[in-house]
Amino acid sequence: MKRCVISIGNFDGVHLGHRKLLERMELIAAERGLESVVITYDVPPAYTLKKDAKPVLLTPIDYKRSILKGLGIDRIEVIPFDEDFANTSADSFLLEYLIPMFNPQMIIVGYDSHFGHNREGDYRFLLEHARAFDYELEYIEPCLFGTEPISSTMIRKLLLSGDIETANELLTQPYRLFGKISRGLGIGRELGFPTANLVLDDAHQLIPKCGIYLSRVHLAAGIFFGLTNIGTSPTVKHSGIVEIETFVIDFDADVYDARMEIELLKYLREERMFDGKAGLIKVMHDDLQKARAIIGGAVS
């Protein structure tokens, strides 16, 4: 079996810290003529380990796979993180899966790399078995943001606080939401701002802080800028349900049931309740004017 260099982990977000490790993997693979292999999970472990886990997913599996492929990873193995896998010991995972399936010449781990029941499969565990199974082990120091290691947890906190720009910096690209456009109540069109309502493909994906965002919208018809409202629209709706609604700037076509991806670029303001529709319409025009000013400048 051809030998390879591997790394194991959730890699949710594929952020700066992950990329440091992956770049090292690619360098070693190229120098030694090895295949680079990432072993990851279909869902975050929290959904199996915690019954009341909230949506925290940053990168749905298909998107994560495409990012990893784009970074040059040769092979991506996706493991279903179910109860059986959660109860698999680190010894069993190494002896019955990792070694016979991949025959690694090198395993690369980060500061928070773990696998197996109770997260027993850490750097020390792999080091203890390295000689017996003839693999090398390399530890990658974390990337820091300030004094803290960059992590998926850090990025989730930034998104939930509305700090989209810092989150995007650590992700190295705008945070993206994926889904299908559903038919709404038509209230936006009555106000002069028709919106596309996004139903997420993956209910586990994290929805950032409620508010108004400048966004970039990907449709079959092209790529546009938009104003995305994440919230309950309290002035005109009373359901209390958080929705993702986007006014696509300089675009007016029937896109119901179409695919849509939204990149959140900048947090403009918090969602507010107005005394009536007139106040809401005025502020929406202000939001559009502000968005056009930003678009006219430098939006990455």
C-alpha positions as CSV (number, residue, x, y, z in Angstrom):
1,M,0.0,0.0,0.0
2,K,1.3,3.5,-0.9
3,R,2.3,5.4,2.2
4,C,0.8,8.7,3.1
5,V,0.8,11.7,5.4
6,I,-2.4,12.1,7.4
7,S,-4.2,14.3,9.9
8,I,-7.4,13.7,11.8
9,G,-9.9,16.2,13.1
10,N,-13.1,18.0,12.6
11,F,-11.5,20.9,10.7
12,D,-14.7,23.0,11.1
13,G,-14.2,26.3,9.4
14,V,-10.9,25.3,7.9
15,H,-9.5,28.4,9.6
16,L,-6.0,29.9,9.8
17,G,-4.9,27.4,12.4
18,H,-6.1,24.5,10.3
19,R,-4.4,25.9,7.2
20,K,-1.1,26.1,8.9
21,L,-1.3,22.4,9.6
22,L,-2.6,21.6,6.2
23,E,0.2,23.6,4.5
24,R,2.8,21.6,6.4
25,M,1.1,18.4,5.3
26,E,1.2,19.4,1.7
27,L,4.9,20.4,1.9
28,I,5.8,17.0,3.4
29,A,3.7,15.1,0.9
30,A,5.4,17.0,-2.0
31,E,8.9,16.5,-0.6
32,R,8.5,12.8,0.0
33,G,6.1,11.9,-2.9
34,L,3.3,10.9,-0.5
35,E,-0.4,11.2,-0.7
36,S,-1.9,13.7,1.7
37,V,-5.0,12.5,3.5
38,V,-7.4,14.3,5.8
39,I,-9.7,12.2,8.0
40,T,-12.7,14.2,9.2
41,Y,-16.3,13.8,10.4
42,D,-19.6,14.3,8.8
43,V,-21.0,16.3,11.7
44,P,-19.4,18.0,14.7
45,P,-18.9,15.5,17.6
46,A,-21.1,17.7,19.8
47,Y,-24.3,16.5,18.0
48,T,-23.6,12.9,19.1
49,L,-22.1,13.6,22.5
50,K,-24.6,16.2,23.7
51,K,-28.3,15.7,23.4
52,D,-29.1,19.5,23.6
53,A,-26.3,20.7,21.4
54,K,-27.1,24.0,19.6
55,P,-26.3,24.6,16.0
56,V,-22.5,25.3,15.8
57,L,-21.5,24.0,12.3
58,L,-19.3,26.5,10.4
59,T,-18.7,24.4,7.2
60,P,-21.3,21.9,6.0
61,I,-19.5,18.7,4.9
62,D,-19.7,19.4,1.1
63,Y,-18.3,22.9,1.5
64,K,-15.6,21.6,3.8
65,R,-14.6,19.0,1.3
66,S,-14.4,21.6,-1.5
67,I,-12.2,23.8,0.6
68,L,-9.8,21.0,1.5
69,K,-9.7,19.9,-2.2
70,G,-8.9,23.5,-3.1
71,L,-6.0,23.5,-0.7
72,G,-4.5,20.6,-2.5
73,I,-5.4,17.7,-0.2
74,D,-5.3,14.5,-2.2
75,R,-7.8,12.4,-0.3
76,I,-10.6,13.3,2.1
77,E,-12.1,10.5,4.2
78,V,-15.4,11.4,6.0
79,I,-16.3,9.3,9.0
80,P,-19.9,9.3,10.3
81,F,-19.6,10.5,13.9
82,D,-22.3,8.3,15.4
83,E,-22.6,6.7,18.8
84,D,-20.6,3.6,17.7
85,F,-17.7,5.8,16.6
86,A,-17.9,7.9,19.7
87,N,-17.5,4.8,21.8
88,T,-14.5,3.5,19.8
89,S,-11.4,3.4,21.8
90,A,-8.3,5.2,20.6
91,D,-6.5,1.8,20.5
92,S,-9.2,0.3,18.3
93,F,-9.3,3.2,16.0
94,L,-5.5,3.1,15.5
95,L,-5.1,-0.6,15.2
96,E,-8.2,-1.6,13.3
97,Y,-8.7,1.5,11.1
98,L,-5.9,4.0,10.8
99,I,-2.9,1.7,10.3
100,P,-4.5,-1.0,8.0
101,M,-6.5,1.5,5.9
102,F,-3.8,4.2,5.4
103,N,-0.4,2.9,6.3
104,P,0.8,6.4,7.4
105,Q,4.4,7.3,7.1
106,M,3.7,10.5,9.0
107,I,0.8,11.7,11.2
108,I,0.5,15.5,11.8
109,V,-1.4,16.8,14.8
110,G,-2.4,20.2,16.1
111,Y,-2.6,21.5,19.6
112,D,-6.2,20.2,20.1
113,S,-6.0,17.0,18.0
114,H,-7.9,14.1,19.7
115,F,-9.7,11.0,18.6
116,G,-11.3,7.9,20.2
117,H,-13.5,7.5,23.3
118,N,-13.0,10.2,25.9
119,R,-10.5,11.9,23.5
120,E,-7.8,9.5,24.4
121,G,-6.0,9.6,21.1
122,D,-3.8,12.6,21.6
123,Y,-0.2,13.5,20.7
124,R,1.2,11.5,23.7
125,F,-0.9,8.4,22.7
126,L,0.3,8.6,19.1
127,L,3.9,9.1,20.2
128,E,3.7,5.9,22.4
129,H,2.7,3.8,19.3
130,A,4.9,5.5,16.7
131,R,7.8,3.0,16.7
132,A,5.6,-0.1,16.8
133,F,3.6,1.0,13.7
134,D,6.5,2.7,11.9
135,Y,5.2,6.2,11.5
136,E,6.6,9.6,12.3
137,L,4.7,12.2,14.3
138,E,4.8,15.9,13.9
139,Y,3.2,18.5,16.2
140,I,2.1,21.9,14.8
141,E,2.0,24.9,17.1
142,P,-1.3,26.8,17.1
143,C,-1.8,30.1,15.3
144,L,-2.5,32.8,17.8
145,F,-5.0,35.7,17.7
146,G,-3.7,37.9,20.4
147,T,-2.7,35.5,23.1
148,E,-5.3,32.8,22.3
149,P,-5.0,29.9,19.9
150,I,-7.3,30.3,16.9
151,S,-10.1,27.7,17.1
152,S,-13.5,27.0,15.7
153,T,-14.9,27.8,19.1
154,M,-13.3,31.3,19.0
155,I,-14.9,31.9,15.5
156,R,-18.3,30.8,16.7
157,K,-18.2,33.3,19.5
158,L,-17.2,36.0,17.1
159,L,-20.1,35.2,14.8
160,L,-22.6,35.1,17.7
161,S,-21.3,38.5,18.8
162,G,-21.7,40.1,15.4
163,D,-17.9,40.5,14.8
164,I,-18.2,39.2,11.3
165,E,-15.1,40.9,10.0
166,T,-12.8,39.4,12.6
167,A,-14.4,36.0,12.0
168,N,-13.9,36.3,8.3
169,E,-10.2,37.2,8.9
170,L,-9.6,34.1,10.9
171,L,-11.6,32.0,8.4
172,T,-9.5,33.6,5.6
173,Q,-12.8,34.1,3.6
174,P,-16.3,35.4,4.3
175,Y,-18.6,33.2,6.4
176,R,-21.0,31.5,4.1
177,L,-24.6,30.3,4.5
178,F,-26.0,27.7,2.1
179,G,-29.6,26.8,1.2
180,K,-32.7,27.1,-0.9
181,I,-35.0,30.1,-1.4
182,S,-38.4,29.6,0.0
183,R,-41.6,31.7,-0.6
184,G,-42.3,34.2,2.2
185,L,-45.2,36.4,3.0
186,G,-44.3,39.0,0.4
187,I,-44.0,41.8,3.0
188,G,-40.6,42.9,1.7
189,R,-42.0,43.5,-1.8
190,E,-44.8,45.6,-0.2
191,L,-42.1,47.7,1.4
192,G,-40.2,48.2,-1.8
193,F,-37.5,45.7,-0.7
194,P,-38.3,42.2,-2.0
195,T,-36.3,39.6,-0.2
196,A,-35.2,36.0,-0.8
197,N,-35.7,33.9,2.2
198,L,-33.0,31.3,2.8
199,V,-33.8,27.9,4.3
200,L,-30.5,26.4,5.3
201,D,-29.4,23.1,3.8
202,D,-28.0,22.0,7.2
203,A,-30.0,22.8,10.3
204,H,-26.8,22.3,12.3
205,Q,-25.2,25.4,10.7
206,L,-24.6,28.3,13.0
207,I,-26.7,31.4,12.3
208,P,-24.7,34.5,13.4
209,K,-26.0,37.3,15.5
210,C,-29.3,38.9,14.5
211,G,-29.0,42.1,12.6
212,I,-28.4,43.6,9.2
213,Y,-25.4,42.6,7.1
214,L,-23.9,43.6,3.9
215,S,-23.6,40.4,2.0
216,R,-22.5,38.9,-1.3
217,V,-25.2,36.7,-2.9
218,H,-24.4,33.7,-5.2
219,L,-27.3,32.8,-7.5
220,A,-27.4,30.9,-10.8
221,A,-27.9,34.3,-12.5
222,G,-24.7,35.6,-11.1
223,I,-23.0,37.2,-8.0
224,F,-24.6,40.3,-6.4
225,F,-24.3,42.4,-3.3
226,G,-27.2,42.2,-0.8
227,L,-28.6,43.4,2.5
228,T,-29.2,40.3,4.7
229,N,-31.5,40.6,7.7
230,I,-31.0,37.8,10.2
231,G,-33.8,38.1,12.8
232,T,-37.5,38.0,13.5
233,S,-38.6,41.3,11.7
234,P,-40.5,42.4,14.8
235,T,-42.1,45.5,13.1
236,V,-44.0,43.4,10.5
237,K,-43.9,39.9,11.9
238,H,-44.9,38.4,15.2
239,S,-43.8,34.8,15.0
240,G,-40.6,35.3,16.9
241,I,-38.9,32.9,14.4
242,V,-35.4,33.8,13.3
243,E,-35.2,34.0,9.5
244,I,-32.5,34.8,7.0
245,E,-33.9,37.3,4.4
246,T,-31.8,39.0,1.7
247,F,-32.6,42.0,-0.4
248,V,-30.5,41.4,-3.5
249,I,-29.2,44.8,-4.7
250,D,-29.9,45.7,-8.4
251,F,-31.6,42.4,-9.0
252,D,-35.3,41.6,-9.4
253,A,-36.4,38.2,-10.7
254,D,-38.4,35.3,-9.4
255,V,-35.9,33.0,-7.7
256,Y,-38.2,30.9,-5.5
257,D,-36.9,27.3,-5.0
258,A,-33.5,28.3,-6.4
259,R,-30.2,27.6,-4.8
260,M,-28.5,30.5,-3.0
261,E,-25.3,31.0,-1.0
262,I,-24.7,34.1,1.1
263,E,-21.4,35.5,2.2
264,L,-21.7,37.8,5.2
265,L,-19.2,40.7,4.7
266,K,-20.0,43.4,7.3
267,Y,-22.4,43.9,10.2
268,L,-24.3,47.1,9.7
269,R,-26.6,47.4,12.6
270,E,-28.8,45.5,15.1
271,E,-32.4,44.6,14.2
272,R,-34.9,47.1,15.6
273,M,-38.6,47.4,16.1
274,F,-40.2,50.5,14.7
275,D,-43.5,52.2,15.5
276,G,-44.7,51.5,12.0
277,K,-43.7,50.6,8.4
278,A,-42.8,54.2,7.5
279,G,-39.9,54.2,10.0
280,L,-38.8,50.8,8.9
281,I,-38.8,51.8,5.2
282,K,-36.7,55.0,6.0
283,V,-34.1,53.0,7.8
284,M,-34.0,50.4,5.0
285,H,-33.2,53.1,2.5
286,D,-30.5,54.3,4.9
287,D,-29.1,50.8,5.0
288,L,-29.1,50.6,1.2
289,Q,-27.3,54.0,0.9
290,K,-24.7,52.8,3.4
291,A,-24.2,49.5,1.6
292,R,-23.7,51.3,-1.8
293,A,-21.1,53.6,-0.1
294,I,-19.2,50.5,1.1
295,I,-19.6,48.7,-2.2
296,G,-18.2,51.8,-3.9
297,G,-15.1,51.5,-1.7
298,A,-13.1,48.4,-1.0
299,V,-15.1,45.2,-0.2
300,S,-13.1,42.0,-0.2
